[in-house]
């Protein structure tokens, strides 16, 4: 059974071949590209469900590719970064990447990250169907967010993070709990938890009136993050 189409972009042929073989065995359809310009061409033709994207590439680097794709689509993007290059990782997340894996990496780990991201971004029935908080409407079925009636463009993982927090108003989550529930893994490395921090920052920039004094996505001192403690009505109550 085809579990989805993955675009793998890396200028090293050996990495493309190893990842393609692993993902094919896992039931994914795989298309590949050897540089940034080819990646955009293949993306436009194949319309993959997820992109694995190396940062350091000729002709056009992964950060530029990520920026161009984010202008058009919110599909999940997992970046491949060099070990120890923390600024590159943060730049990738700020450009709109959903996660990163550092080289050298285990193909098994990459497969697990891909499955976790796709599992969180699949459309599924949720209750309640929508939530409205102040001037924000969150449609949990269509996975869309509206601020003062205008649609706010979120990536798939930004929406998954918002969904987790908004369905548990007033409940603080540690960064590791968020990593586990949204990204599907836990880590004791501070650099990995920055994935959460950057996504929270991106969400605040799109939803908060004043990011310096957030009123929706709050920092739980010494813990992590939580959504403001509003009243979450049950579907039965909404129907009355």
C-alpha positions in Angstrom: 0.0 0.0 0.0 1.3 3.4 -1.0 1.7 5.5 2.2 2.4 8.7 0.4 4.9 10.4 -2.0 8.2 11.6 -0.6 10.6 14.0 -2.4 14.2 13.4 -1.3 16.6 16.2 -2.2 20.4 15.8 -1.7 23.4 16.4 -3.8 25.0 13.1 -2.6 23.8 10.3 -4.8 24.6 7.7 -2.1 22.3 9.4 0.4 19.5 9.6 -2.1 19.8 5.9 -2.9 19.9 4.8 0.7 17.0 6.9 1.7 15.0 5.9 -1.4 15.6 2.2 -0.8 14.6 2.5 2.9 11.4 4.5 2.2 10.4 2.2 -0.7 10.6 -0.8 1.6 8.4 1.1 4.1 5.7 1.5 1.4 6.4 5.1 0.3 6.6 6.3 -3.3 9.9 8.2 -3.7 11.0 10.8 -6.1 14.5 12.5 -5.9 16.4 15.6 -6.9 20.1 16.4 -6.8 20.0 20.2 -6.3 17.7 23.0 -5.3 16.6 24.0 -8.8 15.8 20.4 -9.7 13.9 20.1 -6.4 11.6 22.9 -7.3 11.0 21.4 -10.8 10.2 17.9 -9.4 8.0 19.4 -6.6 5.9 21.3 -9.2 5.5 18.1 -11.3 5.1 15.5 -8.7 3.3 17.3 -5.8 4.7 15.2 -3.0 3.2 14.7 0.5 6.5 15.5 2.3 9.9 16.7 1.3 13.3 15.6 2.8 15.6 18.5 2.0 19.3 18.9 2.4 20.5 22.4 3.3 23.9 22.5 1.6 23.4 22.0 -2.2 24.7 23.6 -5.4 22.7 26.0 -7.6 20.2 26.7 -4.9 20.5 25.7 -1.2 17.8 24.0 0.9 16.9 27.2 2.7 16.0 29.0 -0.6 14.0 25.9 -1.7 12.1 25.9 1.6 11.3 29.6 1.3 10.0 29.2 -2.3 7.8 26.2 -1.4 6.4 27.9 1.6 5.1 30.7 -0.7 2.9 28.0 -2.3 2.3 25.1 0.0 2.2 24.1 3.7 3.3 20.5 3.2 5.7 19.0 5.7 9.4 19.7 5.1 12.2 17.8 7.0 15.6 19.4 6.6 18.9 17.5 6.6 21.6 19.6 8.4 25.3 19.1 9.2 26.1 17.9 12.7 26.9 20.9 15.0 25.5 23.5 12.6 22.9 24.8 15.0 22.4 28.2 13.3 21.5 26.4 10.1 18.9 24.4 11.9 17.3 27.5 13.5 17.4 29.2 10.1 15.7 26.2 8.5 12.9 26.2 11.1 12.4 30.0 10.8 12.1 29.6 7.0 9.2 27.2 7.6 10.8 23.7 8.0 8.8 21.4 10.3 11.7 19.4 11.6 15.4 18.5 11.0 17.7 15.5 11.1 21.4 15.9 11.5 24.0 14.2 9.3 25.2 11.5 9.6 21.8 10.0 10.3 20.2 6.6 10.5 17.7 5.9 7.7 15.6 4.2 10.3 15.4 7.5 12.3 14.5 9.5 9.2 11.8 7.0 8.4 10.4 7.3 11.9 10.4 11.1 11.7 8.6 11.0 8.4 5.9 8.7 9.7 5.4 10.8 12.8 5.0 14.0 10.8 2.6 12.5 8.3 0.6 10.9 11.1 0.1 14.2 12.7 -0.8 16.0 9.5 -3.3 13.5 8.2 -6.9 14.7 8.1 -9.0 12.8 10.6 -12.4 13.4 12.3 -11.9 15.5 15.5 -14.3 16.7 18.2 -15.2 19.4 18.5 -15.3 20.3 14.8 -14.1 23.9 15.5 -13.1 26.1 18.3 -13.5 29.9 18.5 -11.4 31.9 21.0 -11.8 35.7 21.0 -11.3 36.7 17.3 -9.8 33.4 16.2 -11.7 30.5 14.6 -9.9 27.1 14.4 -11.4 24.6 12.1 -10.2 21.2 13.3 -11.7 19.3 10.4 -10.4 21.4 7.5 -7.2 22.3 9.5 -7.7 26.0 8.9 -7.4 29.1 11.1 -9.1 32.4 10.7 -8.2 35.6 12.4 -10.9 38.3 12.3 -12.5 36.4 9.4 -9.3 36.3 7.4 -7.5 33.0 6.8 -4.1 32.7 8.4 -1.7 30.5 6.5 -0.1 27.9 8.8 2.2 25.0 8.0 0.9 21.5 8.8 3.1 21.2 11.8 2.2 24.7 13.0 -1.4 23.6 12.9 -0.7 20.4 14.7 1.1 22.3 17.5 -1.8 24.8 17.8 -4.3 21.9 17.8 -2.5 20.2 20.7 -2.4 23.3 22.8 -5.9 24.6 22.0 -7.6 21.2 22.9 -6.0 21.4 26.4 -6.7 25.0 27.5 -4.7 26.0 30.6 -2.6 22.8 30.6 1.1 23.4 30.5 3.2 21.1 28.2 6.9 20.7 28.5 8.9 21.0 25.4 9.6 17.3 25.4 6.0 16.5 25.8 5.2 18.7 22.8 8.0 17.0 20.8 6.6 13.6 21.6 3.0 14.4 20.9 3.5 16.6 17.8 6.7 15.4 16.3 6.6 11.9 17.6 10.0 11.7 19.5 11.6 12.7 22.7 15.0 14.2 23.2 17.2 15.3 26.0 19.2 17.6 23.7 18.4 21.3 24.1 19.0 21.9 20.4 16.1 19.5 19.5 13.7 21.3 21.8 14.4 24.5 19.8 12.1 23.0 17.2 9.3 23.7 19.6 10.5 27.2 20.5 10.7 28.3 16.9 7.3 26.9 16.0 5.7 28.7 19.0 7.4 31.9 17.9 6.1 31.5 14.4 2.5 30.8 15.7 2.7 33.9 17.9 3.8 36.1 15.0 0.7 35.0 13.1 -1.9 35.0 15.8 -0.9 37.3 18.6 -1.7 41.1 18.5 1.6 41.7 20.4 4.2 39.0 20.3 6.1 40.6 23.2 3.0 40.1 25.4 1.3 37.0 24.1 -2.3 36.4 25.3 -3.1 33.2 23.5 0.0 30.9 23.5 1.5 31.5 26.9 4.9 30.5 28.4 4.5 28.3 31.4 7.4 29.4 33.6 9.9 26.6 34.2 7.8 24.2 32.1 7.0 25.0 28.5 3.9 26.4 26.8 0.1 26.3 27.1 -2.9 27.9 25.5 -5.0 30.4 27.5 -7.5 28.8 29.8 -10.8 29.4 27.9 -13.9 27.2 28.2 -13.8 24.3 25.8 -17.5 23.5 25.1 -18.5 19.9 24.3 -20.2 19.2 21.0 -23.4 18.4 22.9 -23.3 21.8 24.5 -22.7 23.5 21.2 -25.8 21.8 19.7 -28.2 23.1 22.4 
